[in-house]
């Protein structure tokens, strides 16, 4: 399920969707906010161009909404069912979760978006 060659592998690792060999992002740490979305132009292994067309990653904004909802829902369930928190604490935990995980949500959204349009090619992977 999480093996090289699956879309889930590419999405969760941020690797090239074609060869799964290189990270698409210049810096692996999403919490360096000035470089959180800084991406390579092409994969150094298979030369896949990540930006298929100008403004390609604007589409990832549509993906970021359900990804953010998933994080917020998880924060709600943990706060409500595990900690039995009040509605005010639940609200604050959801807001804090979305703020803290914002760079990860943004990167996951880009990874999901590009994986809609590209698929793994075993012949491009390093031997």
C-alpha positions as protocol buffer text, in pm:
chain_id: "A"
residue {
  index: 1
  type: UNK
  ca { x: 0 y: 0 z: 0 }
}
residue {
  index: 2
  type: UNK
  ca { x: 285 y: 242 z: 80 }
}
residue {
  index: 3
  type: UNK
  ca { x: 539 y: 90 z: -157 }
}
residue {
  index: 4
  type: UNK
  ca { x: 740 y: 270 z: -421 }
}
residue {
  index: 5
  type: UNK
  ca { x: 536 y: 273 z: -737 }
}
residue {
  index: 6
  type: UNK
  ca { x: 208 y: 370 z: -574 }
}
residue {
  index: 7
  type: UNK
  ca { x: 43 y: 711 z: -583 }
}
residue {
  index: 8
  type: UNK
  ca { x: 23 y: 705 z: -204 }
}
residue {
  index: 9
  type: UNK
  ca { x: 403 y: 675 z: -186 }
}
residue {
  index: 10
  type: UNK
  ca { x: 449 y: 977 z: -412 }
}
residue {
  index: 11
  type: UNK
  ca { x: 186 y: 1182 z: -225 }
}
residue {
  index: 12
  type: UNK
  ca { x: 316 y: 1114 z: 126 }
}
residue {
  index: 13
  type: UNK
  ca { x: 687 y: 1143 z: 42 }
}
residue {
  index: 14
  type: UNK
  ca { x: 658 y: 1434 z: -201 }
}
residue {
  index: 15
  type: UNK
  ca { x: 864 y: 1246 z: -457 }
}
residue {
  index: 16
  type: UNK
  ca { x: 851 y: 1276 z: -835 }
}
residue {
  index: 17
  type: UNK
  ca { x: 522 y: 1123 z: -954 }
}
residue {
  index: 18
  type: UNK
  ca { x: 692 y: 961 z: -1256 }
}
residue {
  index: 19
  type: UNK
  ca { x: 1004 y: 794 z: -1107 }
}
residue {
  index: 20
  type: UNK
  ca { x: 964 y: 833 z: -726 }
}
residue {
  index: 21
  type: UNK
  ca { x: 1337 y: 905 z: -696 }
}
residue {
  index: 22
  type: UNK
  ca { x: 1369 y: 1276 z: -614 }
}
residue {
  index: 23
  type: UNK
  ca { x: 1178 y: 1508 z: -384 }
}
residue {
  index: 24
  type: UNK
  ca { x: 980 y: 1767 z: -579 }
}
residue {
  index: 25
  type: UNK
  ca { x: 1050 y: 2027 z: -312 }
}
residue {
  index: 26
  type: UNK
  ca { x: 1385 y: 2201 z: -278 }
}
residue {
  index: 27
  type: UNK
  ca { x: 1376 y: 2181 z: 101 }
}
residue {
  index: 28
  type: UNK
  ca { x: 1238 y: 1870 z: 272 }
}
residue {
  index: 29
  type: UNK
  ca { x: 1136 y: 2066 z: 583 }
}
residue {
  index: 30
  type: UNK
  ca { x: 794 y: 2227 z: 521 }
}
residue {
  index: 31
  type: UNK
  ca { x: 829 y: 2445 z: 831 }
}
residue {
  index: 32
  type: UNK
  ca { x: 1089 y: 2671 z: 671 }
}
residue {
  index: 33
  type: UNK
  ca { x: 800 y: 2888 z: 561 }
}
residue {
  index: 34
  type: UNK
  ca { x: 989 y: 3106 z: 313 }
}
residue {
  index: 35
  type: UNK
  ca { x: 1076 y: 2790 z: 116 }
}
residue {
  index: 36
  type: UNK
  ca { x: 777 y: 2571 z: 198 }
}
residue {
  index: 37
  type: UNK
  ca { x: 643 y: 2563 z: -158 }
}
residue {
  index: 38
  type: UNK
  ca { x: 971 y: 2611 z: -342 }
}
residue {
  index: 39
  type: UNK
  ca { x: 992 y: 2332 z: -598 }
}
residue {
  index: 40
  type: UNK
  ca { x: 1246 y: 2209 z: -849 }
}
residue {
  index: 41
  type: UNK
  ca { x: 1156 y: 2283 z: -1211 }
}
residue {
  index: 42
  type: UNK
  ca { x: 1235 y: 1929 z: -1328 }
}
residue {
  index: 43
  type: UNK
  ca { x: 1321 y: 1594 z: -1174 }
}
residue {
  index: 44
  type: UNK
  ca { x: 1698 y: 1538 z: -1182 }
}
residue {
  index: 45
  type: UNK
  ca { x: 1643 y: 1165 z: -1244 }
}
residue {
  index: 46
  type: UNK
  ca { x: 1380 y: 1151 z: -1522 }
}
residue {
  index: 47
  type: UNK
  ca { x: 1362 y: 1519 z: -1624 }
}
residue {
  index: 48
  type: UNK
  ca { x: 985 y: 1534 z: -1565 }
}
residue {
  index: 49
  type: UNK
  ca { x: 863 y: 1892 z: -1565 }
}
residue {
  index: 50
  type: UNK
  ca { x: 656 y: 1950 z: -1251 }
}
residue {
  index: 51
  type: UNK
  ca { x: 479 y: 2267 z: -1364 }
}
residue {
  index: 52
  type: UNK
  ca { x: 282 y: 2125 z: -1656 }
}
residue {
  index: 53
  type: UNK
  ca { x: 146 y: 2468 z: -1751 }
}
residue {
  index: 54
  type: UNK
  ca { x: 156 y: 2822 z: -1609 }
}
residue {
  index: 55
  type: UNK
  ca { x: -38 y: 2846 z: -1282 }
}
residue {
  index: 56
  type: UNK
  ca { x: -72 y: 2465 z: -1273 }
}
residue {
  index: 57
  type: UNK
  ca { x: -67 y: 2444 z: -894 }
}
residue {
  index: 58
  type: UNK
  ca { x: -359 y: 2686 z: -851 }
}
residue {
  index: 59
  type: UNK
  ca { x: -568 y: 2371 z: -888 }
}
residue {
  index: 60
  type: UNK
  ca { x: -419 y: 2240 z: -566 }
}
residue {
  index: 61
  type: UNK
  ca { x: -625 y: 2501 z: -381 }
}
residue {
  index: 62
  type: UNK
  ca { x: -930 y: 2290 z: -459 }
}
residue {
  index: 63
  type: UNK
  ca { x: -757 y: 1991 z: -306 }
}
residue {
  index: 64
  type: UNK
  ca { x: -641 y: 2183 z: 4 }
}
residue {
  index: 65
  type: UNK
  ca { x: -1000 y: 2236 z: 119 }
}
residue {
  index: 66
  type: UNK
  ca { x: -1085 y: 1865 z: 173 }
}
residue {
  index: 67
  type: UNK
  ca { x: -736 y: 1800 z: 310 }
}
residue {
  index: 68
  type: UNK
  ca { x: -788 y: 2082 z: 563 }
}
residue {
  index: 69
  type: UNK
  ca { x: -1132 y: 1943 z: 647 }
}
residue {
  index: 70
  type: UNK
  ca { x: -973 y: 1603 z: 716 }
}
residue {
  index: 71
  type: UNK
  ca { x: -723 y: 1762 z: 957 }
}
residue {
  index: 72
  type: UNK
  ca { x: -997 y: 1969 z: 1124 }
}
residue {
  index: 73
  type: UNK
  ca { x: -1224 y: 1665 z: 1159 }
}
residue {
  index: 74
  type: UNK
  ca { x: -942 y: 1467 z: 1315 }
}
residue {
  index: 75
  type: UNK
  ca { x: -877 y: 1749 z: 1563 }
}
residue {
  index: 76
  type: UNK
  ca { x: -1248 y: 1756 z: 1647 }
}
residue {
  index: 77
  type: UNK
  ca { x: -1271 y: 1381 z: 1709 }
}
residue {
  index: 78
  type: UNK
  ca { x: -958 y: 1377 z: 1923 }
}
residue {
  index: 79
  type: UNK
  ca { x: -1073 y: 1677 z: 2127 }
}
residue {
  index: 80
  type: UNK
  ca { x: -1432 y: 1564 z: 2167 }
}
residue {
  index: 81
  type: UNK
  ca { x: -1410 y: 1188 z: 2205 }
}
residue {
  index: 82
  type: UNK
  ca { x: -1070 y: 1138 z: 2365 }
}
residue {
  index: 83
  type: UNK
  ca { x: -1033 y: 1450 z: 2580 }
}
residue {
  index: 84
  type: UNK
  ca { x: -1405 y: 1523 z: 2626 }
}
residue {
  index: 85
  type: UNK
  ca { x: -1330 y: 1894 z: 2576 }
}
residue {
  index: 86
  type: UNK
  ca { x: -1578 y: 2181 z: 2579 }
}
residue {
  index: 87
  type: UNK
  ca { x: -1694 y: 2340 z: 2255 }
}
residue {
  index: 88
  type: UNK
  ca { x: -1458 y: 2636 z: 2306 }
}
residue {
  index: 89
  type: UNK
  ca { x: -1155 y: 2411 z: 2353 }
}
residue {
  index: 90
  type: UNK
  ca { x: -1259 y: 2206 z: 2050 }
}
residue {
  index: 91
  type: UNK
  ca { x: -1283 y: 2521 z: 1839 }
}
residue {
  index: 92
  type: UNK
  ca { x: -940 y: 2639 z: 1954 }
}
residue {
  index: 93
  type: UNK
  ca { x: -788 y: 2293 z: 1890 }
}
residue {
  index: 94
  type: UNK
  ca { x: -925 y: 2292 z: 1534 }
}
residue {
  index: 95
  type: UNK
  ca { x: -788 y: 2641 z: 1464 }
}
residue {
  index: 96
  type: UNK
  ca { x: -448 y: 2555 z: 1613 }
}
residue {
  index: 97
  type: UNK
  ca { x: -434 y: 2229 z: 1418 }
}
residue {
  index: 98
  type: UNK
  ca { x: -501 y: 2409 z: 1091 }
}
residue {
  index: 99
  type: UNK
  ca { x: -238 y: 2674 z: 1168 }
}
residue {
  index: 100
  type: UNK
  ca { x: 29 y: 2428 z: 1282 }
}
residue {
  index: 101
  type: UNK
  ca { x: -26 y: 2187 z: 992 }
}
residue {
  index: 102
  type: UNK
  ca { x: -74 y: 2454 z: 722 }
}
residue {
  index: 103
  type: UNK
  ca { x: 262 y: 2388 z: 548 }
}
residue {
  index: 104
  type: UNK
  ca { x: 195 y: 2014 z: 545 }
}
residue {
  index: 105
  type: UNK
  ca { x: -159 y: 2067 z: 412 }
}
residue {
  index: 106
  type: UNK
  ca { x: -26 y: 2289 z: 133 }
}
residue {
  index: 107
  type: UNK
  ca { x: 241 y: 2036 z: 32 }
}
residue {
  index: 108
  type: UNK
  ca { x: 2 y: 1740 z: 50 }
}
residue {
  index: 109
  type: UNK
  ca { x: -241 y: 1931 z: -171 }
}
residue {
  index: 110
  type: UNK
  ca { x: 26 y: 1992 z: -433 }
}
residue {
  index: 111
  type: UNK
  ca { x: 134 y: 1629 z: -418 }
}
residue {
  index: 112
  type: UNK
  ca { x: -222 y: 1506 z: -461 }
}
residue {
  index: 113
  type: UNK
  ca { x: -289 y: 1752 z: -744 }
}
residue {
  index: 114
  type: UNK
  ca { x: 15 y: 1656 z: -952 }
}
residue {
  index: 115
  type: UNK
  ca { x: -59 y: 1286 z: -897 }
}
residue {
  index: 116
  type: UNK
  ca { x: -399 y: 1335 z: -1066 }
}
residue {
  index: 117
  type: UNK
  ca { x: -213 y: 1410 z: -1388 }
}
residue {
  index: 118
  type: UNK
  ca { x: 99 y: 1191 z: -1374 }
}
residue {
  index: 119
  type: UNK
  ca { x: 155 y: 822 z: -1309 }
}
residue {
  index: 120
  type: UNK
  ca { x: 453 y: 613 z: -1204 }
}
residue {
  index: 121
  type: UNK
  ca { x: 669 y: 478 z: -1487 }
}
residue {
  index: 122
  type: UNK
  ca { x: 881 y: 185 z: -1370 }
}
residue {
  index: 123
  type: UNK
  ca { x: 1123 y: 227 z: -1662 }
}
residue {
  index: 124
  type: UNK
  ca { x: 1226 y: 572 z: -1529 }
}
residue {
  index: 125
  type: UNK
  ca { x: 1317 y: 449 z: -1179 }
}
residue {
  index: 126
  type: UNK
  ca { x: 1681 y: 396 z: -1085 }
}
residue {
  index: 127
  type: UNK
  ca { x: 1791 y: 37 z: -1105 }
}
